[in-house]
Amino acid sequence: MHVHHLDLSDAQTSGARIALLPGDPGRVAQIAAALPGRAEDLGSNREYHTYLVSSPDGSVLVTSTGIGGPSTAIAVEELARLGVSHLIRVGTCGAIQPHINVGDAIITTGAVRLDGASGHYAPPEYPAVAGFQVTRTLVEAATAARVPYHTGITASSDTFYPGQERYDTHTGYIIRRFQGSMEEWRRLGVLNYEMEAATLLVTASALGLHAGAVCGAVINRTTTEAINAEGVRAAEHNAIAVAAGAAQMLLRLLGG
């Protein structure tokens, strides 16, 4: 079995059933290094860069999805064909609740579907809900790593600027649909904005897979719109620590 976009075969993936999914190809090696075992670079194609980490407990894939829903859905489809059954998004996000600090981990329990790709897998009434087993391991891993975390609803937008109500754009204009939307989501208890969780959760559920998401907050948008390098480093470190710990727990639960 060979899959086109990831440019991988099942002979390369060593029966791995767990995949960690950063958006950024540049984070793949960093995440692989956080997992115990021997890390092997399986190569890259387009936005998809994959490492295989092998240990006595079993194998874990780390595959980048690129930015947004369409490329994430392709990754999920092709990883499933290679035998992956449990997937964890490992990313960064912007917090929209005042009590969330920069660097905190946000573990998604469900997502607002502001994407388009998930609509190709299920109608809009179908919820984007994280798998219980995966979410539980993320919470346990955050607790074990002493990473401050929050659980709740994420808003997944297809766009970084208008869909997340950012006005620092070329025109400074946002269509009426999104004007005031950040405050609306905040009042409804949504914790953060990012761009892939809804697609991942709906696609995984529709395909009979198990998925979850953890993102580190690089900014709290209730106080500032300025992202700095220190905040990004803290967010990446904490999200990776939680995801790596959860992957190890899942390996034990799945028996390798």
C-alpha positions as CSV (number, residue, x, y, z in Angstrom):
1,M,0.0,0.0,0.0
2,H,1.4,3.4,-1.1
3,V,-0.4,6.7,-0.5
4,H,0.2,9.5,-3.0
5,H,0.3,12.8,-1.1
6,L,2.3,11.6,2.0
7,D,4.5,9.6,-0.4
8,L,4.6,6.7,2.1
9,S,4.0,3.0,2.1
10,D,2.8,0.7,4.9
11,A,6.2,-1.1,4.7
12,Q,7.8,2.2,6.0
13,T,5.4,2.8,8.8
14,S,6.0,-0.4,10.9
15,G,2.4,-0.9,11.8
16,A,2.1,2.4,13.6
17,R,-1.4,3.1,14.9
18,I,-0.7,6.5,16.4
19,A,0.1,9.7,14.6
20,L,1.0,13.2,16.0
21,L,0.0,15.9,13.6
22,P,1.7,19.3,13.7
23,G,0.7,21.8,11.0
24,D,4.2,23.0,10.5
25,P,6.7,20.7,8.8
26,G,9.4,22.4,10.7
27,R,8.1,21.1,14.0
28,V,8.2,17.4,13.0
29,A,11.8,16.7,14.0
30,Q,11.2,18.6,17.3
31,I,8.2,16.5,18.2
32,A,10.0,13.2,17.2
33,A,12.9,14.1,19.5
34,A,10.4,14.4,22.4
35,L,9.4,10.8,22.0
36,P,11.5,8.0,23.4
37,G,13.0,5.7,20.8
38,R,14.8,5.8,17.5
39,A,13.6,8.5,15.2
40,E,13.8,7.9,11.4
41,D,13.1,10.6,8.8
42,L,10.7,9.0,6.3
43,G,10.9,12.0,4.0
44,S,8.7,14.8,2.8
45,N,6.3,15.7,-0.1
46,R,4.5,19.0,-0.4
47,E,3.5,20.1,3.1
48,Y,3.8,16.6,4.5
49,H,6.9,15.7,6.4
50,T,7.0,12.4,8.3
51,Y,9.1,10.8,11.0
52,L,8.8,7.3,12.5
53,V,9.7,6.9,16.1
54,S,10.3,3.3,17.2
55,S,10.6,2.1,20.8
56,P,10.0,-1.2,22.6
57,D,6.5,0.1,23.4
58,G,5.6,0.5,19.7
59,S,5.8,3.0,16.8
60,V,4.5,6.5,16.5
61,L,4.3,8.6,13.3
62,V,4.8,12.4,13.3
63,T,3.3,13.9,10.2
64,S,2.8,17.5,9.3
65,T,-0.5,18.5,7.8
66,G,0.2,22.0,6.5
67,I,-2.1,24.8,7.3
68,G,-5.9,24.4,7.2
69,G,-8.6,21.8,6.6
70,P,-8.1,20.4,3.1
71,S,-4.5,19.3,3.6
72,T,-5.4,18.0,7.1
73,A,-8.2,15.8,5.6
74,I,-5.8,14.4,3.0
75,A,-3.3,13.5,5.8
76,V,-6.0,11.8,7.9
77,E,-7.4,9.8,4.9
78,E,-3.9,8.6,3.9
79,L,-2.7,7.8,7.4
80,A,-5.9,5.8,7.9
81,R,-5.1,3.7,4.8
82,L,-1.7,3.0,6.3
83,G,-3.2,1.7,9.5
84,V,-3.3,4.7,11.8
85,S,-6.3,4.7,14.1
86,H,-5.4,7.4,16.7
87,L,-4.5,10.9,15.8
88,I,-3.5,14.0,17.9
89,R,-3.2,17.5,16.5
90,V,-0.2,19.3,18.1
91,G,-0.3,23.0,17.3
92,T,-0.5,26.6,18.4
93,C,-3.4,28.9,18.8
94,G,-4.7,32.2,19.9
95,A,-6.6,32.3,23.2
96,I,-9.8,34.4,23.5
97,Q,-10.6,33.9,27.2
98,P,-8.9,36.3,29.6
99,H,-8.0,33.6,32.1
100,I,-5.7,31.7,29.7
101,N,-2.0,32.5,29.8
102,V,0.5,32.5,27.0
103,G,2.1,29.1,26.9
104,D,-0.9,27.3,28.4
105,A,-2.1,24.1,26.7
106,I,-5.7,24.0,25.4
107,I,-7.1,20.5,25.0
108,T,-10.0,20.6,22.6
109,T,-13.1,18.7,23.5
110,G,-15.2,20.0,20.6
111,A,-14.8,22.5,17.8
112,V,-16.8,25.1,16.1
113,R,-16.9,24.2,12.4
114,L,-15.7,27.4,10.7
115,D,-14.0,25.3,8.0
116,G,-15.2,24.0,4.7
117,A,-13.5,20.6,4.4
118,S,-15.4,18.9,7.2
119,G,-18.6,19.6,5.3
120,H,-17.4,17.1,2.7
121,Y,-17.5,14.3,5.3
122,A,-20.6,15.2,7.3
123,P,-23.5,17.7,7.3
124,P,-23.3,20.8,9.4
125,E,-25.5,19.3,12.1
126,Y,-22.8,16.6,12.8
127,P,-20.6,17.7,15.7
128,A,-16.8,18.0,15.7
129,V,-16.1,16.1,18.9
130,A,-12.8,14.8,20.2
131,G,-12.5,11.1,21.0
132,F,-12.8,10.4,24.8
133,Q,-9.9,8.0,25.1
134,V,-7.5,10.4,23.3
135,T,-8.7,13.4,25.2
136,R,-8.3,11.6,28.5
137,T,-4.7,10.7,27.7
138,L,-4.0,14.4,26.8
139,V,-5.4,15.5,30.2
140,E,-3.4,12.9,32.1
141,A,-0.3,13.8,30.2
142,A,-0.7,17.5,30.9
143,T,-1.2,16.7,34.6
144,A,1.9,14.4,34.7
145,A,4.1,17.0,32.9
146,R,2.7,19.8,35.1
147,V,1.7,21.8,32.1
148,P,-1.1,24.3,32.8
149,Y,-4.0,23.3,30.6
150,H,-7.7,24.1,29.8
151,T,-10.3,21.8,28.2
152,G,-13.1,23.0,26.1
153,I,-14.4,24.2,22.7
154,T,-12.1,25.5,20.0
155,A,-13.1,27.6,17.0
156,S,-11.5,26.2,13.8
157,S,-11.4,28.8,11.0
158,D,-10.4,28.3,7.4
159,T,-8.7,31.7,7.4
160,F,-6.2,33.2,9.7
161,Y,-7.4,36.8,9.2
162,P,-11.1,37.4,8.5
163,G,-12.4,34.1,10.0
164,Q,-10.6,34.9,13.2
165,E,-11.7,38.6,13.1
166,R,-8.2,40.1,12.6
167,Y,-8.2,43.6,11.3
168,D,-4.4,43.9,10.6
169,T,-5.0,43.0,7.0
170,H,-4.4,44.6,3.6
171,T,-7.7,46.4,3.6
172,G,-8.6,46.4,7.3
173,Y,-12.1,45.2,6.4
174,I,-13.9,42.0,7.5
175,I,-17.2,40.9,6.0
176,R,-20.2,41.3,8.1
177,R,-20.5,37.6,9.0
178,F,-17.3,37.8,11.1
179,Q,-17.6,41.3,12.5
180,G,-18.1,40.9,16.3
181,S,-17.6,37.1,16.0
182,M,-14.7,36.9,18.4
183,E,-16.7,38.5,21.2
184,E,-19.6,36.2,20.3
185,W,-17.5,33.0,20.6
186,R,-15.9,34.3,23.8
187,R,-19.3,34.8,25.4
188,L,-20.3,31.3,24.3
189,G,-17.3,29.9,26.2
190,V,-15.0,29.1,23.2
191,L,-11.4,29.1,24.4
192,N,-9.3,29.6,21.3
193,Y,-8.9,30.0,17.5
194,E,-6.9,27.7,15.3
195,M,-7.3,26.2,11.8
196,E,-7.3,22.4,11.8
197,A,-9.1,20.8,14.7
198,A,-12.7,20.8,13.4
199,T,-11.6,19.1,10.1
200,L,-9.5,16.5,12.0
201,L,-12.3,15.7,14.5
202,V,-15.1,15.4,11.9
203,T,-13.0,13.4,9.4
204,A,-11.7,11.0,12.1
205,S,-15.2,10.4,13.4
206,A,-16.6,9.9,9.9
207,L,-13.9,7.4,9.2
208,G,-14.2,5.5,12.5
209,L,-11.0,6.8,13.9
210,H,-10.0,8.4,17.2
211,A,-8.7,11.9,17.4
212,G,-7.9,14.8,19.7
213,A,-6.1,18.1,19.7
214,V,-3.8,20.0,22.0
215,C,-2.6,23.5,21.1
216,G,-0.3,25.9,23.0
217,A,-1.5,29.5,23.3
218,V,0.9,31.8,21.6
219,I,-1.2,34.9,22.4
220,N,-4.2,36.0,24.4
221,R,-6.2,38.2,22.1
222,T,-8.2,39.8,24.8
223,T,-5.1,41.8,25.7
224,T,-2.9,42.0,22.6
225,E,-2.6,41.0,18.9
226,A,1.2,40.9,19.0
227,I,2.8,37.5,18.8
228,N,6.3,37.2,20.1
229,A,9.0,34.5,19.8
230,E,9.1,33.8,23.6
231,G,5.4,33.0,23.6
232,V,5.7,30.8,20.6
233,R,8.5,28.8,22.2
234,A,6.6,28.3,25.4
235,A,3.4,27.3,23.5
236,E,5.3,24.8,21.3
237,H,7.2,23.3,24.2
238,N,4.0,22.7,26.3
239,A,1.9,21.3,23.5
240,I,4.7,18.9,22.4
241,A,5.2,17.7,26.0
242,V,1.5,17.0,26.4
243,A,1.2,15.2,23.0
244,A,4.3,13.1,23.5
245,G,3.1,12.0,26.9
246,A,-0.3,11.1,25.5
247,A,1.2,9.1,22.7
248,Q,3.1,7.0,25.2
249,M,0.0,6.4,27.2
250,L,-1.9,5.4,24.0
251,L,0.9,3.0,23.1
252,R,0.5,1.2,26.4
253,L,-3.3,1.2,26.1
254,L,-3.2,-0.2,22.6
255,G,-0.5,-2.7,23.4
256,G,2.0,-1.2,20.9
